[in-house]
Structure formats: C-alpha cells, structure tokens
C-alpha cells in the first residue's frame, strides 16, 4: 500500500511531467511520463502514464520504487512498501 507521503511524490511527478521509471520486485519495469492518479474499476490505485504515443493506466499494487529520469528539485528515487 502506498502511503500519503509517497502518494505526494506521484502527484509531483504528474504535476511537473517528470519522466520516471517504475519498478516492481519481480523485475517488471514501466517507463513513461505520469499524467494523473486514479483508480480503476476494481478500485486499484493507478497512475496514468504517457508511454511512447499512448496513455495507459498502470496498477501500482506492489510497486517497489519510482526513479526520476530527468533531474529535478523534488526527488531522485522514491521507495515504496
């Protein structure tokens, strides 16, 4: 589960359109630009990401970290869980 403090970093990434890499413990990785946060029909917390030319809702269940791919004053890496 993502805490309120950690969720703030997701919102910052969306607000400033900071390219990020999301990583899960099983080795899965998603790279893109966050656009919005929300919930899917199953009430799972998600992040809407621009990946190449498509927008896609990414379920955040089990996400281990978010790494900024562009220098910014807000964060370099956020650990979840």
mmCIF file of the N, C-alpha and C atoms, coordinates in Angstrom:
data_MODEL
# 
_entry.id   MODEL 
# 
loop_
_atom_site.group_PDB 
_atom_site.id 
_atom_site.type_symbol 
_atom_site.label_atom_id 
_atom_site.label_alt_id 
_atom_site.label_comp_id 
_atom_site.label_asym_id 
_atom_site.label_entity_id 
_atom_site.label_seq_id 
_atom_site.pdbx_PDB_ins_code 
_atom_site.Cartn_x 
_atom_site.Cartn_y 
_atom_site.Cartn_z 
_atom_site.occupancy 
_atom_site.B_iso_or_equiv 
_atom_site.pdbx_formal_charge 
_atom_site.auth_seq_id 
_atom_site.auth_comp_id 
_atom_site.auth_asym_id 
_atom_site.auth_atom_id 
_atom_site.pdbx_PDB_model_num 
ATOM 1   N N  . UNK A 1 1  ? 0.846   -1.182 0.000   1.00 0.00 ? 1  UNK A N  1 
ATOM 2   C CA . UNK A 1 1  ? 0.000   0.000  0.000   1.00 0.00 ? 1  UNK A CA 1 
ATOM 3   C C  . UNK A 1 1  ? 0.891   1.245  0.000   1.00 0.00 ? 1  UNK A C  1 
ATOM 4   N N  . UNK A 1 2  ? 0.489   2.222  -0.747  1.00 0.00 ? 2  UNK A N  1 
ATOM 5   C CA . UNK A 1 2  ? 1.233   3.465  -0.864  1.00 0.00 ? 2  UNK A CA 1 
ATOM 6   C C  . UNK A 1 2  ? 0.727   4.444  0.187   1.00 0.00 ? 2  UNK A C  1 
ATOM 7   N N  . UNK A 1 3  ? 1.657   5.029  0.950   1.00 0.00 ? 3  UNK A N  1 
ATOM 8   C CA . UNK A 1 3  ? 1.287   5.972  1.998   1.00 0.00 ? 3  UNK A CA 1 
ATOM 9   C C  . UNK A 1 3  ? 0.940   7.334  1.380   1.00 0.00 ? 3  UNK A C  1 
ATOM 10  N N  . UNK A 1 4  ? 0.344   8.194  2.180   1.00 0.00 ? 4  UNK A N  1 
ATOM 11  C CA . UNK A 1 4  ? 0.007   9.550  1.713   1.00 0.00 ? 4  UNK A CA 1 
ATOM 12  C C  . UNK A 1 4  ? 1.275   10.302 1.321   1.00 0.00 ? 4  UNK A C  1 
ATOM 13  N N  . UNK A 1 5  ? 2.324   10.152 2.128   1.00 0.00 ? 5  UNK A N  1 
ATOM 14  C CA . UNK A 1 5  ? 3.590   10.827 1.839   1.00 0.00 ? 5  UNK A CA 1 
ATOM 15  C C  . UNK A 1 5  ? 4.153   10.361 0.498   1.00 0.00 ? 5  UNK A C  1 
ATOM 16  N N  . UNK A 1 6  ? 4.117   9.062  0.242   1.00 0.00 ? 6  UNK A N  1 
ATOM 17  C CA . UNK A 1 6  ? 4.619   8.521  -1.020  1.00 0.00 ? 6  UNK A CA 1 
ATOM 18  C C  . UNK A 1 6  ? 3.728   8.953  -2.175  1.00 0.00 ? 6  UNK A C  1 
ATOM 19  N N  . UNK A 1 7  ? 2.438   9.015  -1.926  1.00 0.00 ? 7  UNK A N  1 
ATOM 20  C CA . UNK A 1 7  ? 1.491   9.437  -2.959  1.00 0.00 ? 7  UNK A CA 1 
ATOM 21  C C  . UNK A 1 7  ? 1.765   10.870 -3.401  1.00 0.00 ? 7  UNK A C  1 
ATOM 22  N N  . UNK A 1 8  ? 2.262   11.690 -2.480  1.00 0.00 ? 8  UNK A N  1 
ATOM 23  C CA . UNK A 1 8  ? 2.630   13.063 -2.832  1.00 0.00 ? 8  UNK A CA 1 
ATOM 24  C C  . UNK A 1 8  ? 3.656   13.090 -3.957  1.00 0.00 ? 8  UNK A C  1 
ATOM 25  N N  . UNK A 1 9  ? 4.614   12.163 -3.930  1.00 0.00 ? 9  UNK A N  1 
ATOM 26  C CA . UNK A 1 9  ? 5.630   12.107 -4.981  1.00 0.00 ? 9  UNK A CA 1 
ATOM 27  C C  . UNK A 1 9  ? 5.031   11.721 -6.328  1.00 0.00 ? 9  UNK A C  1 
ATOM 28  N N  . UNK A 1 10 ? 4.020   10.855 -6.316  1.00 0.00 ? 10 UNK A N  1 
ATOM 29  C CA . UNK A 1 10 ? 3.327   10.517 -7.557  1.00 0.00 ? 10 UNK A CA 1 
ATOM 30  C C  . UNK A 1 10 ? 2.648   11.758 -8.127  1.00 0.00 ? 10 UNK A C  1 
ATOM 31  N N  . UNK A 1 11 ? 2.015   12.535 -7.252  1.00 0.00 ? 11 UNK A N  1 
ATOM 32  C CA . UNK A 1 11 ? 1.341   13.765 -7.681  1.00 0.00 ? 11 UNK A CA 1 
ATOM 33  C C  . UNK A 1 11 ? 2.350   14.781 -8.230  1.00 0.00 ? 11 UNK A C  1 
ATOM 34  N N  . UNK A 1 12 ? 3.509   14.892 -7.577  1.00 0.00 ? 12 UNK A N  1 
ATOM 35  C CA . UNK A 1 12 ? 4.560   15.806 -8.047  1.00 0.00 ? 12 UNK A CA 1 
ATOM 36  C C  . UNK A 1 12 ? 5.031   15.393 -9.432  1.00 0.00 ? 12 UNK A C  1 
ATOM 37  N N  . UNK A 1 13 ? 5.236   14.094 -9.620  1.00 0.00 ? 13 UNK A N  1 
ATOM 38  C CA . UNK A 1 13 ? 5.676   13.597 -10.930 1.00 0.00 ? 13 UNK A CA 1 
ATOM 39  C C  . UNK A 1 13 ? 4.648   13.935 -12.005 1.00 0.00 ? 13 UNK A C  1 
ATOM 40  N N  . UNK A 1 14 ? 3.356   13.845 -11.669 1.00 0.00 ? 14 UNK A N  1 
ATOM 41  C CA . UNK A 1 14 ? 2.297   14.196 -12.614 1.00 0.00 ? 14 UNK A CA 1 
ATOM 42  C C  . UNK A 1 14 ? 2.285   15.700 -12.884 1.00 0.00 ? 14 UNK A C  1 
ATOM 43  N N  . UNK A 1 15 ? 2.355   16.483 -11.834 1.00 0.00 ? 15 UNK A N  1 
ATOM 44  C CA . UNK A 1 15 ? 2.272   17.935 -11.950 1.00 0.00 ? 15 UNK A CA 1 
ATOM 45  C C  . UNK A 1 15 ? 3.385   18.501 -12.830 1.00 0.00 ? 15 UNK A C  1 
ATOM 46  N N  . UNK A 1 16 ? 4.604   18.006 -12.617 1.00 0.00 ? 16 UNK A N  1 
ATOM 47  C CA . UNK A 1 16 ? 5.753   18.537 -13.349 1.00 0.00 ? 16 UNK A CA 1 
ATOM 48  C C  . UNK A 1 16 ? 6.139   17.692 -14.570 1.00 0.00 ? 16 UNK A C  1 
ATOM 49  N N  . UNK A 1 17 ? 5.343   16.643 -14.842 1.00 0.00 ? 17 UNK A N  1 
ATOM 50  C CA . UNK A 1 17 ? 5.580   15.779 -16.009 1.00 0.00 ? 17 UNK A CA 1 
ATOM 51  C C  . UNK A 1 17 ? 7.021   15.267 -16.032 1.00 0.00 ? 17 UNK A C  1 
ATOM 52  N N  . UNK A 1 18 ? 7.456   14.757 -14.881 1.00 0.00 ? 18 UNK A N  1 
ATOM 53  C CA . UNK A 1 18 ? 8.814   14.230 -14.738 1.00 0.00 ? 18 UNK A CA 1 
ATOM 54  C C  . UNK A 1 18 ? 8.844   12.794 -15.263 1.00 0.00 ? 18 UNK A C  1 
ATOM 55  N N  . UNK A 1 19 ? 9.625   12.501 -16.288 1.00 0.00 ? 19 UNK A N  1 
ATOM 56  C CA . UNK A 1 19 ? 9.735   11.120 -16.761 1.00 0.00 ? 19 UNK A CA 1 
ATOM 57  C C  . UNK A 1 19 ? 10.265  10.229 -15.640 1.00 0.00 ? 19 UNK A C  1 
ATOM 58  N N  . UNK A 1 20 ? 9.642   9.062  -15.473 1.00 0.00 ? 20 UNK A N  1 
ATOM 59  C CA . UNK A 1 20 ? 10.024  8.163  -14.394 1.00 0.00 ? 20 UNK A CA 1 
ATOM 60  C C  . UNK A 1 20 ? 10.115  6.721  -14.876 1.00 0.00 ? 20 UNK A C  1 
ATOM 61  N N  . UNK A 1 21 ? 10.780  5.949  -14.058 1.00 0.00 ? 21 UNK A N  1 
ATOM 62  C CA . UNK A 1 21 ? 10.807  4.503  -14.209 1.00 0.00 ? 21 UNK A CA 1 
ATOM 63  C C  . UNK A 1 21 ? 10.184  3.920  -12.953 1.00 0.00 ? 21 UNK A C  1 
ATOM 64  N N  . UNK A 1 22 ? 9.137   3.123  -13.121 1.00 0.00 ? 22 UNK A N  1 
ATOM 65  C CA . UNK A 1 22 ? 8.522   2.409  -12.007 1.00 0.00 ? 22 UNK A CA 1 
ATOM 66  C C  . UNK A 1 22 ? 9.055   0.989  -12.026 1.00 0.00 ? 22 UNK A C  1 
ATOM 67  N N  . UNK A 1 23 ? 9.443   0.459  -10.850 1.00 0.00 ? 23 UNK A N  1 
ATOM 68  C CA . UNK A 1 23 ? 9.995   -0.892 -10.785 1.00 0.00 ? 23 UNK A CA 1 
ATOM 69  C C  . UNK A 1 23 ? 9.272   -1.708 -9.713  1.00 0.00 ? 23 UNK A C  1 
ATOM 70  N N  . UNK A 1 24 ? 9.047   -2.973 -10.021 1.00 0.00 ? 24 UNK A N  1 
ATOM 71  C CA . UNK A 1 24 ? 8.432   -3.918 -9.103  1.00 0.00 ? 24 UNK A CA 1 
ATOM 72  C C  . UNK A 1 24 ? 9.475   -4.940 -8.685  1.00 0.00 ? 24 UNK A C  1 
ATOM 73  N N  . UNK A 1 25 ? 9.250   -5.592 -7.573  1.00 0.00 ? 25 UNK A N  1 
ATOM 74  C CA . UNK A 1 25 ? 10.173  -6.585 -7.045  1.00 0.00 ? 25 UNK A CA 1 
ATOM 75  C C  . UNK A 1 25 ? 10.383  -7.782 -7.952  1.00 0.00 ? 25 UNK A C  1 
ATOM 76  N N  . UNK A 1 26 ? 9.427   -8.057 -8.837  1.00 0.00 ? 26 UNK A N  1 
ATOM 77  C CA . UNK A 1 26 ? 9.548   -9.210 -9.738  1.00 0.00 ? 26 UNK A CA 1 
ATOM 78  C C  . UNK A 1 26 ? 10.343  -8.884 -11.003 1.00 0.00 ? 26 UNK A C  1 
ATOM 79  N N  . UNK A 1 27 ? 10.901  -7.658 -11.068 1.00 0.00 ? 27 UNK A N  1 
ATOM 80  C CA . UNK A 1 27 ? 11.709  -7.272 -12.222 1.00 0.00 ? 27 UNK A CA 1 
ATOM 81  C C  . UNK A 1 27 ? 10.971  -6.485 -13.285 1.00 0.00 ? 27 UNK A C  1 
ATOM 82  N N  . UNK A 1 28 ? 9.661   -6.376 -13.158 1.00 0.00 ? 28 UNK A N  1 
ATOM 83  C CA . UNK A 1 28 ? 8.886   -5.604 -14.128 1.00 0.00 ? 28 UNK A CA 1 
ATOM 84  C C  . UNK A 1 28 ? 9.238   -4.132 -14.004 1.00 0.00 ? 28 UNK A C  1 
ATOM 85  N N  . UNK A 1 29 ? 9.261   -3.426 -15.127 1.00 0.00 ? 29 UNK A N  1 
ATOM 86  C CA . UNK A 1 29 ? 9.573   -2.006 -15.138 1.00 0.00 ? 29 UNK A CA 1 
ATOM 87  C C  . UNK A 1 29 ? 8.709   -1.315 -16.180 1.00 0.00 ? 29 UNK A C  1 
ATOM 88  N N  . UNK A 1 30 ? 8.225   -0.124 -15.841 1.00 0.00 ? 30 UNK A N  1 
ATOM 89  C CA . UNK A 1 30 ? 7.450   0.698  -16.764 1.00 0.00 ? 30 UNK A CA 1 
ATOM 90  C C  . UNK A 1 30 ? 8.098   2.076  -16.794 1.00 0.00 ? 30 UNK A C  1 
ATOM 91  N N  . UNK A 1 31 ? 8.362   2.574  -18.000 1.00 0.00 ? 31 UNK A N  1 
ATOM 92  C CA . UNK A 1 31 ? 8.992   3.879  -18.179 1.00 0.00 ? 31 UNK A CA 1 
ATOM 93  C C  . UNK A 1 31 ? 8.037   4.781  -18.950 1.00 0.00 ? 31 UNK A C  1 
ATOM 94  N N  . UNK A 1 32 ? 7.850   6.001  -18.441 1.00 0.00 ? 32 UNK A N  1 
ATOM 95  C CA . UNK A 1 32 ? 6.981   6.947  -19.120 1.00 0.00 ? 32 UNK A CA 1 
ATOM 96  C C  . UNK A 1 32 ? 6.850   8.235  -18.347 1.00 0.00 ? 32 UNK A C  1 
ATOM 97  N N  . UNK A 1 33 ? 5.883   9.042  -18.765 1.00 0.00 ? 33 UNK A N  1 
ATOM 98  C CA . UNK A 1 33 ? 5.630   10.335 -18.129 1.00 0.00 ? 33 UNK A CA 1 
ATOM 99  C C  . UNK A 1 33 ? 4.276   10.267 -17.426 1.00 0.00 ? 33 UNK A C  1 
ATOM 100 N N  . UNK A 1 34 ? 4.260   10.428 -16.111 1.00 0.00 ? 34 UNK A N  1 
ATOM 101 C CA . UNK A 1 34 ? 2.999   10.393 -15.362 1.00 0.00 ? 34 UNK A CA 1 
ATOM 102 C C  . UNK A 1 34 ? 2.090   11.559 -15.738 1.00 0.00 ? 34 UNK A C  1 
ATOM 103 N N  . UNK A 1 35 ? 0.811   11.278 -15.861 1.00 0.00 ? 35 UNK A N  1 
ATOM 104 C CA . UNK A 1 35 ? -0.178  12.295 -16.222 1.00 0.00 ? 35 UNK A CA 1 
ATOM 105 C C  . UNK A 1 35 ? -1.212  12.533 -15.123 1.00 0.00 ? 35 UNK A C  1 
ATOM 106 N N  . UNK A 1 36 ? -1.610  11.458 -14.423 1.00 0.00 ? 36 UNK A N  1 
ATOM 107 C CA . UNK A 1 36 ? -2.677  11.589 -13.432 1.00 0.00 ? 36 UNK A CA 1 
ATOM 108 C C  . UNK A 1 36 ? -2.676  10.365 -12.530 1.00 0.00 ? 36 UNK A C  1 
ATOM 109 N N  . UNK A 1 37 ? -3.306  10.497 -11.367 1.00 0.00 ? 37 UNK A N  1 
ATOM 110 C CA . UNK A 1 37 ? -3.515  9.355  -10.481 1.00 0.00 ? 37 UNK A CA 1 
ATOM 111 C C  . UNK A 1 37 ? -5.001  9.059  -10.445 1.00 0.00 ? 37 UNK A C  1 
ATOM 112 N N  . UNK A 1 38 ? -5.349  7.834  -10.108 1.00 0.00 ? 38 UNK A N  1 
ATOM 113 C CA . UNK A 1 38 ? -6.755  7.478  -10.034 1.00 0.00 ? 38 UNK A CA 1 
ATOM 114 C C  . UNK A 1 38 ? -6.928  6.022  -9.673  1.00 0.00 ? 38 UNK A C  1 
ATOM 115 N N  . UNK A 1 39 ? -8.149  5.538  -9.825  1.00 0.00 ? 39 UNK A N  1 
ATOM 116 C CA . UNK A 1 39 ? -8.494  4.158  -9.506  1.00 0.00 ? 39 UNK A CA 1 
ATOM 117 C C  . UNK A 1 39 ? -9.182  3.524  -10.704 1.00 0.00 ? 39 UNK A C  1 
ATOM 118 N N  . UNK A 1 40 ? -8.911  2.243  -10.916 1.00 0.00 ? 40 UNK A N  1 
ATOM 119 C CA . UNK A 1 40 ? -9.594  1.532  -11.994 1.00 0.00 ? 40 UNK A CA 1 
ATOM 120 C C  . UNK A 1 40 ? -10.930 0.989  -11.479 1.00 0.00 ? 40 UNK A C  1 
ATOM 121 N N  . UNK A 1 41 ? -11.624 0.224  -12.307 1.00 0.00 ? 41 UNK A N  1 
ATOM 122 C CA . UNK A 1 41 ? -12.935 -0.316 -11.940 1.00 0.00 ? 41 UNK A CA 1 
ATOM 123 C C  . UNK A 1 41 ? -12.871 -1.273 -10.761 1.00 0.00 ? 41 UNK A C  1 
ATOM 124 N N  . UNK A 1 42 ? -11.712 -1.858 -10.520 1.00 0.00 ? 42 UNK A N  1 
ATOM 125 C CA . UNK A 1 42 ? -11.517 -2.782 -9.394  1.00 0.00 ? 42 UNK A CA 1 
ATOM 126 C C  . UNK A 1 42 ? -11.058 -2.041 -8.134  1.00 0.00 ? 42 UNK A C  1 
ATOM 127 N N  . UNK A 1 43 ? -11.050 -0.704 -8.187  1.00 0.00 ? 43 UNK A N  1 
ATOM 128 C CA . UNK A 1 43 ? -10.646 0.177  -7.087  1.00 0.00 ? 43 UNK A CA 1 
ATOM 129 C C  . UNK A 1 43 ? -9.172  0.004  -6.713  1.00 0.00 ? 43 UNK A C  1 
ATOM 130 N N  . UNK A 1 44 ? -8.348  -0.313 -7.727  1.00 0.00 ? 44 UNK A N  1 
ATOM 131 C CA . UNK A 1 44 ? -6.908  -0.408 -7.530  1.00 0.00 ? 44 UNK A CA 1 
ATOM 132 C C  . UNK A 1 44 ? -6.294  0.960  -7.830  1.00 0.00 ? 44 UNK A C  1 
ATOM 133 N N  . UNK A 1 45 ? -5.354  1.379  -6.988  1.00 0.00 ? 45 UNK A N  1 
ATOM 134 C CA . UNK A 1 45 ? -4.683  2.653  -7.208  1.00 0.00 ? 45 UNK A CA 1 
ATOM 135 C C  . UNK A 1 45 ? -3.831  2.559  -8.469  1.00 0.00 ? 45 UNK A C  1 
ATOM 136 N N  . UNK A 1 46 ? -3.959  3.563  -9.343  1.00 0.00 ? 46 UNK A N  1 
ATOM 137 C CA . UNK A 1 46 ? -3.280  3.547  -10.637 1.00 0.00 ? 46 UNK A CA 1 
ATOM 138 C C  . UNK A 1 46 ? -2.616  4.885  -10.936 1.00 0.00 ? 46 UNK A C  1 
ATOM 139 N N  . UNK A 1 47 ? -1.702  4.828  -11.885 1.00 0.00 ? 47 UNK A N  1 
ATOM 140 C CA . UNK A 1 47 ? -1.046  6.022  -12.392 1.00 0.00 ? 47 UNK A CA 1 
ATOM 141 C C  . UNK A 1 47 ? -1.232  6.033  -13.905 1.00 0.00 ? 47 UNK A C  1 
ATOM 142 N N  . UNK A 1 48 ? -1.819  7.103  -14.421 1.00 0.00 ? 48 UNK A N  1 
ATOM 143 C CA . UNK A 1 48 ? -1.965  7.254  -15.865 1.00 0.00 ? 48 UNK A CA 1 
ATOM 144 C C  . UNK A 1 48 ? -0.626  7.731  -16.402 1.00 0.00 ? 48 UNK A C  1 
ATOM 145 N N  . UNK A 1 49 ? -0.032  6.964  -17.310 1.00 0.00 ? 49 UNK A N  1 
ATOM 146 C CA . UNK A 1 49 ? 1.276   7.309  -17.844 1.00 0.00 ? 49 UNK A CA 1 
ATOM 147 C C  . UNK A 1 49 ? 1.250   7.408  -19.357 1.00 0.00 ? 49 UNK A C  1 
ATOM 148 N N  . UNK A 1 50 ? 1.983   8.381  -19.852 1.00 0.00 ? 50 UNK A N  1 
ATOM 149 C CA . UNK A 1 50 ? 2.222   8.512  -21.290 1.00 0.00 ? 50 UNK A CA 1 
ATOM 150 C C  . UNK A 1 50 ? 3.414   7.617  -21.597 1.00 0.00 ? 50 UNK A C  1 
ATOM 151 N N  . UNK A 1 51 ? 3.185   6.570  -22.366 1.00 0.00 ? 51 UNK A N  1 
ATOM 152 C CA . UNK A 1 51 ? 4.230   5.628  -22.747 1.00 0.00 ? 51 UNK A CA 1 
ATOM 153 C C  . UNK A 1 51 ? 4.292   5.647  -24.268 1.00 0.00 ? 51 UNK A C  1 
ATOM 154 N N  . UNK A 1 52 ? 5.395   6.168  -24.787 1.00 0.00 ? 52 UNK A N  1 
ATOM 155 C CA . UNK A 1 52 ? 5.515   6.408  -26.223 1.00 0.00 ? 52 UNK A CA 1 
ATOM 156 C C  . UNK A 1 52 ? 4.357   7.307  -26.655 1.00 0.00 ? 52 UNK A C  1 
ATOM 157 N N  . UNK A 1 53 ? 3.528   6.861  -27.567 1.00 0.00 ? 53 UNK A N  1 
ATOM 158 C CA . UNK A 1 53 ? 2.418   7.689  -28.058 1.00 0.00 ? 53 UNK A CA 1 
ATOM 159 C C  . UNK A 1 53 ? 1.068   7.310  -27.446 1.00 0.00 ? 53 UNK A C  1 
ATOM 160 N N  . UNK A 1 54 ? 1.088   6.524  -26.371 1.00 0.00 ? 54 UNK A N  1 
ATOM 161 C CA . UNK A 1 54 ? -0.159  6.040  -25.785 1.00 0.00 ? 54 UNK A CA 1 
ATOM 162 C C  . UNK A 1 54 ? -0.235  6.391  -24.300 1.00 0.00 ? 54 UNK A C  1 
ATOM 163 N N  . UNK A 1 55 ? -1.457  6.625  -23.821 1.00 0.00 ? 55 UNK A N  1 
ATOM 164 C CA . UNK A 1 55 ? -1.690  6.769  -22.393 1.00 0.00 ? 55 UNK A CA 1 
ATOM 165 C C  . UNK A 1 55 ? -2.204  5.440  -21.866 1.00 0.00 ? 55 UNK A C  1 
ATOM 166 N N  . UNK A 1 56 ? -1.704  5.053  -20.689 1.00 0.00 ? 56 UNK A N  1 
ATOM 167 C CA . UNK A 1 56 ? -2.062  3.747  -20.133 1.00 0.00 ? 56 UNK A CA 1 
ATOM 168 C C  . UNK A 1 56 ? -2.157  3.852  -18.613 1.00 0.00 ? 56 UNK A C  1 
ATOM 169 N N  . UNK A 1 57 ? -3.198  3.270  -18.028 1.00 0.00 ? 57 UNK A N  1 
ATOM 170 C CA . UNK A 1 57 ? -3.332  3.207  -16.577 1.00 0.00 ? 57 UNK A CA 1 
ATOM 171 C C  . UNK A 1 57 ? -2.469  2.066  -16.061 1.00 0.00 ? 57 UNK A C  1 
ATOM 172 N N  . UNK A 1 58 ? -1.567  2.372  -15.157 1.00 0.00 ? 58 UNK A N  1 
ATOM 173 C CA . UNK A 1 58 ? -0.661  1.385  -14.570 1.00 0.00 ? 58 UNK A CA 1 
ATOM 174 C C  . UNK A 1 58 ? -1.095  1.125  -13.134 1.00 0.00 ? 58 UNK A C  1 
ATOM 175 N N  . UNK A 1 59 ? -1.400  -0.135 -12.813 1.00 0.00 ? 59 UNK A N  1 
ATOM 176 C CA . UNK A 1 59 ? -1.777  -0.508 -11.449 1.00 0.00 ? 59 UNK A CA 1 
ATOM 177 C C  . UNK A 1 59 ? -0.517  -0.455 -10.585 1.00 0.00 ? 59 UNK A C  1 
ATOM 178 N N  . UNK A 1 60 ? -0.604  0.240  -9.457  1.00 0.00 ? 60 UNK A N  1 
ATOM 179 C CA . UNK A 1 60 ? 0.561   0.455  -8.605  1.00 0.00 ? 60 UNK A CA 1 
ATOM 180 C C  . UNK A 1 60 ? 0.739   -0.600 -7.525  1.00 0.00 ? 60 UNK A C  1 
ATOM 181 N N  . UNK A 1 61 ? -0.132  -1.581 -7.464  1.00 0.00 ? 61 UNK A N  1 
ATOM 182 C CA . UNK A 1 61 ? -0.024  -2.652 -6.476  1.00 0.00 ? 61 UNK A CA 1 
ATOM 183 C C  . UNK A 1 61 ? 1.351   -3.307 -6.558  1.00 0.00 ? 61 UNK A C  1 
ATOM 184 N N  . UNK A 1 62 ? 2.066   -3.306 -5.453  1.00 0.00 ? 62 UNK A N  1 
ATOM 185 C CA . UNK A 1 62 ? 3.358   -3.978 -5.391  1.00 0.00 ? 62 UNK A CA 1 
ATOM 186 C C  . UNK A 1 62 ? 4.525   -3.197 -5.958  1.00 0.00 ? 62 UNK A C  1 
ATOM 187 N N  . UNK A 1 63 ? 4.314   -1.947 -6.396  1.00 0.00 ? 63 UNK A N  1 
ATOM 188 C CA . UNK A 1 63 ? 5.420   -1.172 -6.946  1.00 0.00 ? 63 UNK A CA 1 
ATOM 189 C C  . UNK A 1 63 ? 6.470   -0.981 -5.848  1.00 0.00 ? 63 UNK A C  1 
ATOM 190 N N  . UNK A 1 64 ? 7.737   -1.153 -6.205  1.00 0.00 ? 64 UNK A N  1 
ATOM 191 C CA . UNK A 1 64 ? 8.827   -1.069 -5.232  1.00 0.00 ? 64 UNK A CA 1 
ATOM 192 C C  . UNK A 1 64 ? 9.498   0.302  -5.223  1.00 0.00 ? 64 UNK A C  1 
ATOM 193 N N  . UNK A 1 65 ? 9.615   0.922  -6.402  1.00 0.00 ? 65 UNK A N  1 
ATOM 194 C CA . UNK A 1 65 ? 10.307  2.220  -6.458  1.00 0.00 ? 65 UNK A CA 1 
ATOM 195 C C  . UNK A 1 65 ? 9.895   3.021  -7.684  1.00 0.00 ? 65 UNK A C  1 
ATOM 196 N N  . UNK A 1 66 ? 10.144  4.325  -7.590  1.00 0.00 ? 66 UNK A N  1 
ATOM 197 C CA . UNK A 1 66 ? 9.962   5.240  -8.705  1.00 0.00 ? 66 UNK A CA 1 
ATOM 198 C C  . UNK A 1 66 ? 11.238  6.067  -8.801  1.00 0.00 ? 66 UNK A C  1 
ATOM 199 N N  . UNK A 1 67 ? 11.855  6.042  -9.969  1.00 0.00 ? 67 UNK A N  1 
ATOM 200 C CA . UNK A 1 67 ? 13.102  6.770  -10.192 1.00 0.00 ? 67 UNK A CA 1 
ATOM 201 C C  . UNK A 1 67 ? 12.878  7.851  -11.234 1.00 0.00 ? 67 UNK A C  1 
ATOM 202 N N  . UNK A 1 68 ? 13.282  9.088  -10.910 1.00 0.00 ? 68 UNK A N  1 
ATOM 203 C CA . UNK A 1 68 ? 13.174  10.192 -11.864 1.00 0.00 ? 68 UNK A CA 1 
ATOM 204 C C  . UNK A 1 68 ? 14.225  10.011 -12.949 1.00 0.00 ? 68 UNK A C  1 
ATOM 205 N N  . UNK A 1 69 ? 13.825  10.162 -14.200 1.00 0.00 ? 69 UNK A N  1 
ATOM 206 C CA . UNK A 1 69 ? 14.732  10.022 -15.331 1.00 0.00 ? 69 UNK A CA 1 
ATOM 207 C C  . UNK A 1 69 ? 15.193  11.377 -15.851 1.00 0.00 ? 69 UNK A C  1 
ATOM 208 N N  . UNK A 1 70 ? 14.787  12.416 -15.155 1.00 0.00 ? 70 UNK A N  1 
ATOM 209 C CA . UNK A 1 70 ? 15.159  13.784 -15.507 1.00 0.00 ? 70 UNK A CA 1 
ATOM 210 C C  . UNK A 1 70 ? 15.490  14.496 -14.197 1.00 0.00 ? 70 UNK A C  1 
ATOM 211 N N  . UNK A 1 71 ? 16.577  15.222 -14.178 1.00 0.00 ? 71 UNK A N  1 
ATOM 212 C CA . UNK A 1 71 ? 16.955  15.940 -12.974 1.00 0.00 ? 71 UNK A CA 1 
ATOM 213 C C  . UNK A 1 71 ? 15.856  16.928 -12.600 1.00 0.00 ? 71 UNK A C  1 
ATOM 214 N N  . UNK A 1 72 ? 15.535  16.960 -11.317 1.00 0.00 ? 72 UNK A N  1 
ATOM 215 C CA . UNK A 1 72 ? 14.517  17.874 -10.809 1.00 0.00 ? 72 UNK A CA 1 
ATOM 216 C C  . UNK A 1 72 ? 14.812  18.151 -9.343  1.00 0.00 ? 72 UNK A C  1 
ATOM 217 N N  . UNK A 1 73 ? 14.170  19.158 -8.772  1.00 0.00 ? 73 UNK A N  1 
ATOM 218 C CA . UNK A 1 73 ? 14.440  19.536 -7.393  1.00 0.00 ? 73 UNK A CA 1 
ATOM 219 C C  . UNK A 1 73 ? 13.549  18.811 -6.382  1.00 0.00 ? 73 UNK A C  1 
ATOM 220 N N  . UNK A 1 74 ? 12.692  17.901 -6.836  1.00 0.00 ? 74 UNK A N  1 
ATOM 221 C CA . UNK A 1 74 ? 11.705  17.282 -5.969  1.00 0.00 ? 74 UNK A CA 1 
ATOM 222 C C  . UNK A 1 74 ? 12.101  15.893 -5.459  1.00 0.00 ? 74 UNK A C  1 
ATOM 223 N N  . UNK A 1 75 ? 12.627  15.051 -6.322  1.00 0.00 ? 75 UNK A N  1 
ATOM 224 C CA . UNK A 1 75 ? 13.025  13.704 -5.903  1.00 0.00 ? 75 UNK A CA 1 
ATOM 225 C C  . UNK A 1 75 ? 13.942  13.084 -6.952  1.00 0.00 ? 75 UNK A C  1 
ATOM 226 N N  . UNK A 1 76 ? 14.743  12.113 -6.487  1.00 0.00 ? 76 UNK A N  1 
ATOM 227 C CA . UNK A 1 76 ? 15.566  11.292 -7.390  1.00 0.00 ? 76 UNK A CA 1 
ATOM 228 C C  . UNK A 1 76 ? 14.970  9.897  -7.470  1.00 0.00 ? 76 UNK A C  1 
ATOM 229 N N  . UNK A 1 77 ? 14.692  9.345  -6.280  1.00 0.00 ? 77 UNK A N  1 
ATOM 230 C CA . UNK A 1 77 ? 14.148  7.988  -6.190  1.00 0.00 ? 77 UNK A CA 1 
ATOM 231 C C  . UNK A 1 77 ? 13.257  7.918  -4.963  1.00 0.00 ? 77 UNK A C  1 
ATOM 232 N N  . UNK A 1 78 ? 12.110  7.267  -5.132  1.00 0.00 ? 78 UNK A N  1 
ATOM 233 C CA . UNK A 1 78 ? 11.164  7.057  -4.032  1.00 0.00 ? 78 UNK A CA 1 
ATOM 234 C C  . UNK A 1 78 ? 10.991  5.558  -3.863  1.00 0.00 ? 78 UNK A C  1 
ATOM 235 N N  . UNK A 1 79 ? 11.175  5.087  -2.639  1.00 0.00 ? 79 UNK A N  1 
ATOM 236 C CA . UNK A 1 79 ? 10.973  3.670  -2.312  1.00 0.00 ? 79 UNK A CA 1 
ATOM 237 C C  . UNK A 1 79 ? 9.574   3.496  -1.751  1.00 0.00 ? 79 UNK A C  1 
ATOM 238 N N  . UNK A 1 80 ? 8.857   2.481  -2.223  1.00 0.00 ? 80 UNK A N  1 
ATOM 239 C CA . UNK A 1 80 ? 7.518   2.183  -1.755  1.00 0.00 ? 80 UNK A CA 1 
ATOM 240 C C  . UNK A 1 80 ? 7.528   0.876  -0.951  1.00 0.00 ? 80 UNK A C  1 
ATOM 241 N N  . UNK A 1 81 ? 6.469   0.661  -0.163  1.00 0.00 ? 81 UNK A N  1 
ATOM 242 C CA . UNK A 1 81 ? 6.310   -0.612 0.518   1.00 0.00 ? 81 UNK A CA 1 
ATOM 243 C C  . UNK A 1 81 ? 6.994   -0.800 1.792   1.00 0.00 ? 81 UNK A C  1 
# 
